[in-house]
Amino acid sequence: MAENVYDAIVVGSGISGGWAAKGLTEKGLKTIMLERGRNIEHVKDYVNATKEPWEYAHRGGRTQQMIADYPVLKRDYALSENNLDFWVNEKESPYTETKRFDWYRGYHVGGRSLMWGRQSYRLSDLDFDANAKDGVAVDWPIRYKDLEKWYGHVERFAGISGSKEGIAHLPDGDFMPPMDLNCVEKDVAARLKSHYKGNRHMIIGRVANITSPIHSRTNCQYRNKCRLGCPFGGYFSTQSSTLPAALATGNLTVRPHSIVTKVIYDKDTKKAKGVEVLDAETNQTYEYFAKVVFLNASTLNTTWILMNSATDVWEGGLGSSSGELGHNLMDHHFRVGASGIAEGYEDKYYYGRRPNGIYIPRFRNMNGEKRGYIRGFGYQGRASRDGWSREIAEMNIGADFKDALTEPGDWALGITGFGETLPYHDNKVTLDKEKKDKWGLPVLAIDCEIKENEKKMRKDMMEDAREMLEIAGLKDVKAHDSEYAMGMGIHEMGTARMGRDPKTSVLNEWNQVWDAKNVYVTDGACMTSAACQNPSLTYMALTARAVDHVVSEMKKMNV
Amino acid sequence: MMNRREAMSAVAWLLGGTIVGADLLVACTPNRQQVNVEDLFKQEQVLMLDEIADTILPETNTPSAKAAEVGPFMAVMVKDCYTPAEQRVFTEGLGKLEEACEEKYGKSFLKCDAKQRKELLTSLDQEQKAYMHTKKAEEPSHYFRMMKELTLLGFFTSEVGATQALRHVAVPGRYDGSMPYKKGDRAWATS
């Protein structure tokens, strides 16, 4: 029994779980990190990280067998031969789509920190004020000033490269030197700046790829193979960054193959005592006990654990007293934008494969503007020269065709909007007790959709993209709105939101579950609104802040 | 997630639109099972695929498709990555190509000389382009489009294609967004 007692339990080992483990162990707490999947050891287990395309039978393609085995993953880019082992086994871990929801999961040590897109932006009070101003959902219980120093704290350690721009609603951070815009991006950025009189910006992406060495990590080598795991430690992941720091304290135990099935709630103390674990390999059940529990299992799995922790006190699950647990699921809607050809740069090319692009911060519904919808969107994109896969309309086959394809084609610049999704109460997850996973556990049923506000926003996302590219002088500009289904953004947020009132929120301003104050939720589940920026940096900052809080509460004997 | 947007746009741009059976262009895991293509293609047909590929991408001042073993690659891709319906279009297409060849030159494709082969495949390429412009989304691609796509993919992602016809640096180490370029300089193999 004694060996199952720790100071702190962290459930999950992805971006936020890694930060929780680092913070707690550095504060001297004996901590166990419980990860439902297998271990992936830094460098050693990045089995494809140095392979070249020709070393694979299908050159990065997808076989019919893979398509059959991964009915969700196949819906987007993610299914390919290169990192199949980083994605969840869908047969073992099904879920119910009451409405279509694309859920891309990584069940292993490091979670999706290994495959993430690495774009890292701060939120601002434009975002934290939004719900209160619009009368939507509930107010965030925090403001930018509460998070500001924690953003800096996580940026300095994670290593975020970016440029300082002085844009009020996209606050500058503690950045490493930025990556470079290429020649086309630079000129397009200058034209937009001049046309919109400094009210629209095209900047280099702020990305968790390091541009100078930090700790034992080598700076980004511009291979653009991040999603295979980086043997240089060039980008932030649990393995490259937070896990080594946590292990170095001597206070961390990592237990893979540990499915946390519930938080054990003590109704006398109104606190959690620990968690119950199902060993994924042996099917044995274990209990682990601690003074504090951090849930960082990823948005929907954190909520699943809370829901599955029902007791006679909390029939709807731990944290269900407000009736909001499982509700207000959000994502970022995207796959709408434009692209065009840049002429006059035929004597320019680039060297290196930059794992980053450009960012156009939000510009709609600001400074008094009122569109026919609320909130806004940003764009990501890049300029590059077409490669061998381009169509050459006037050529067919043979030597000339081949030689033409061995040279780069036109410069093209494309941008894709990422829009804020509102927190709707009826966008929700519930437990589907009819369907069971490989371990006999009930699965989640997901019932959500984008609504009128997002659909109206998408029209602007397309037309603004077209207009900006035309104004920037691009030719043959084509706008598109491709199919989007919720989940595709892989930015699941909400379902256990923070708030000011236990009657309308699941968590308080310190990410503590109102109904059990020694349980902290600091992954995407805590989000009260979605903003339109990539959210992971905010999870990191919220986690670091919550760790600081729990330690001070422990000193005061409040937790 | 930036990488995936790029992967998607690369797919969308592959020959300007549809890509048959696969989402390509990036690296992959090792082949999980021994590939056995005999039940789909006779050895002679694989030879023929090799010659078709070599006609599409012949030797110039860089090696040809055959040097990159594109014929056997096509057979593997059709077997593993195509749906049964696509496989049917592809294998029947080989027969159609032979028929067209017999009709035009009175002999099989493998017996034709390089000039005849090029002439035939040029007409088939014109045929597929016209077909692809008018076909409905749910209708299958033209068989010759499949062959051409697989030839390009097989060649330009092969070691020969990527390092000799194109340029490849495994570990660039830095980024220069405004590198001088002059006509004739080769494109990068991957982006």
Chai-1 contact restraints between the chains, C-beta under 6 A:
chainA,res_idxA,chainB,res_idxB,connection_type,confidence,min_distance_angstrom,max_distance_angstrom,comment,restraint_id
A,N48,B,T29,contact,1.0,0.0,6.0,A-B,restraint_1
A,K51,B,A27,contact,1.0,0.0,6.0,A-B,restraint_2
A,P53,B,A27,contact,1.0,0.0,6.0,A-B,restraint_3
A,P53,B,T157,contact,1.0,0.0,6.0,A-B,restraint_4
A,W54,B,T157,contact,1.0,0.0,6.0,A-B,restraint_5
A,W54,B,S158,contact,1.0,0.0,6.0,A-B,restraint_6
A,W54,B,E159,contact,1.0,0.0,6.0,A-B,restraint_7
A,Y56,B,A27,contact,1.0,0.0,6.0,A-B,restraint_8
A,Y56,B,C28,contact,1.0,0.0,6.0,A-B,restraint_9
A,A57,B,N31,contact,1.0,0.0,6.0,A-B,restraint_10
A,H58,B,C28,contact,1.0,0.0,6.0,A-B,restraint_11
A,R59,B,T157,contact,1.0,0.0,6.0,A-B,restraint_12
A,G60,B,L24,contact,1.0,0.0,6.0,A-B,restraint_13
A,G60,B,L25,contact,1.0,0.0,6.0,A-B,restraint_14
A,G60,B,V26,contact,1.0,0.0,6.0,A-B,restraint_15
A,G60,B,A27,contact,1.0,0.0,6.0,A-B,restraint_16
A,G60,B,C28,contact,1.0,0.0,6.0,A-B,restraint_17
A,G61,B,A22,contact,1.0,0.0,6.0,A-B,restraint_18
A,G61,B,L24,contact,1.0,0.0,6.0,A-B,restraint_19
A,G61,B,C81,contact,1.0,0.0,6.0,A-B,restraint_20
A,R62,B,A22,contact,1.0,0.0,6.0,A-B,restraint_21
A,R62,B,D23,contact,1.0,0.0,6.0,A-B,restraint_22
A,T63,B,D80,contact,1.0,0.0,6.0,A-B,restraint_23
A,T63,B,C81,contact,1.0,0.0,6.0,A-B,restraint_24
A,Y77,B,R4,contact,1.0,0.0,6.0,A-B,restraint_25
A,Y77,B,A7,contact,1.0,0.0,6.0,A-B,restraint_26
A,Y77,B,M8,contact,1.0,0.0,6.0,A-B,restraint_27
A,S80,B,V26,contact,1.0,0.0,6.0,A-B,restraint_28
A,E81,B,C28,contact,1.0,0.0,6.0,A-B,restraint_29
A,E81,B,T29,contact,1.0,0.0,6.0,A-B,restraint_30
A,N82,B,V26,contact,1.0,0.0,6.0,A-B,restraint_31
A,N82,B,A27,contact,1.0,0.0,6.0,A-B,restraint_32
A,N82,B,C28,contact,1.0,0.0,6.0,A-B,restraint_33
A,L84,B,T29,contact,1.0,0.0,6.0,A-B,restraint_34
A,G117,B,M1,contact,1.0,0.0,6.0,A-B,restraint_35
A,G117,B,M2,contact,1.0,0.0,6.0,A-B,restraint_36
A,D180,B,Y175,contact,1.0,0.0,6.0,A-B,restraint_37
A,D180,B,G177,contact,1.0,0.0,6.0,A-B,restraint_38
A,N182,B,G177,contact,1.0,0.0,6.0,A-B,restraint_39
A,C183,B,G177,contact,1.0,0.0,6.0,A-B,restraint_40
A,C183,B,S178,contact,1.0,0.0,6.0,A-B,restraint_41
A,Q221,B,V171,contact,1.0,0.0,6.0,A-B,restraint_42
A,Q221,B,G173,contact,1.0,0.0,6.0,A-B,restraint_43
A,Y222,B,P172,contact,1.0,0.0,6.0,A-B,restraint_44
A,Y222,B,Y175,contact,1.0,0.0,6.0,A-B,restraint_45
A,R223,B,V171,contact,1.0,0.0,6.0,A-B,restraint_46
A,R227,B,N3,contact,1.0,0.0,6.0,A-B,restraint_47
A,D347,B,Y181,contact,1.0,0.0,6.0,A-B,restraint_48
A,K348,B,S178,contact,1.0,0.0,6.0,A-B,restraint_49
A,K348,B,Y181,contact,1.0,0.0,6.0,A-B,restraint_50
A,Y349,B,M179,contact,1.0,0.0,6.0,A-B,restraint_51
A,Y349,B,Y181,contact,1.0,0.0,6.0,A-B,restraint_52
A,Y350,B,G177,contact,1.0,0.0,6.0,A-B,restraint_53
A,Y350,B,M179,contact,1.0,0.0,6.0,A-B,restraint_54
A,Y351,B,D176,contact,1.0,0.0,6.0,A-B,restraint_55
A,Y351,B,M179,contact,1.0,0.0,6.0,A-B,restraint_56
A,G352,B,P172,contact,1.0,0.0,6.0,A-B,restraint_57
A,G352,B,R174,contact,1.0,0.0,6.0,A-B,restraint_58
A,G352,B,Y175,contact,1.0,0.0,6.0,A-B,restraint_59
A,R354,B,Y175,contact,1.0,0.0,6.0,A-B,restraint_60
A,G357,B,M2,contact,1.0,0.0,6.0,A-B,restraint_61
A,S384,B,S191,contact,1.0,0.0,6.0,A-B,restraint_62
A,G387,B,A187,contact,1.0,0.0,6.0,A-B,restraint_63
A,W388,B,F156,contact,1.0,0.0,6.0,A-B,restraint_64
A,S389,B,W13,contact,1.0,0.0,6.0,A-B,restraint_65
A,S389,B,L14,contact,1.0,0.0,6.0,A-B,restraint_66
A,E391,B,L15,contact,1.0,0.0,6.0,A-B,restraint_67
A,E391,B,G16,contact,1.0,0.0,6.0,A-B,restraint_68
A,N396,B,T122,contact,1.0,0.0,6.0,A-B,restraint_69
A,N396,B,D125,contact,1.0,0.0,6.0,A-B,restraint_70
A,I397,B,I56,contact,1.0,0.0,6.0,A-B,restraint_71
A,I397,B,L121,contact,1.0,0.0,6.0,A-B,restraint_72
A,I397,B,T122,contact,1.0,0.0,6.0,A-B,restraint_73
A,I397,B,D125,contact,1.0,0.0,6.0,A-B,restraint_74
A,G398,B,K118,contact,1.0,0.0,6.0,A-B,restraint_75
A,A399,B,P58,contact,1.0,0.0,6.0,A-B,restraint_76
A,A399,B,T60,contact,1.0,0.0,6.0,A-B,restraint_77
A,K402,B,L57,contact,1.0,0.0,6.0,A-B,restraint_78
A,K402,B,T60,contact,1.0,0.0,6.0,A-B,restraint_79
A,D403,B,T60,contact,1.0,0.0,6.0,A-B,restraint_80
A,T406,B,A165,contact,1.0,0.0,6.0,A-B,restraint_81
A,T406,B,L166,contact,1.0,0.0,6.0,A-B,restraint_82
A,T406,B,R186,contact,1.0,0.0,6.0,A-B,restraint_83
A,E407,B,A187,contact,1.0,0.0,6.0,A-B,restraint_84
A,P408,B,A187,contact,1.0,0.0,6.0,A-B,restraint_85
A,G414,B,S9,contact,1.0,0.0,6.0,A-B,restraint_86
A,T416,B,R5,contact,1.0,0.0,6.0,A-B,restraint_87
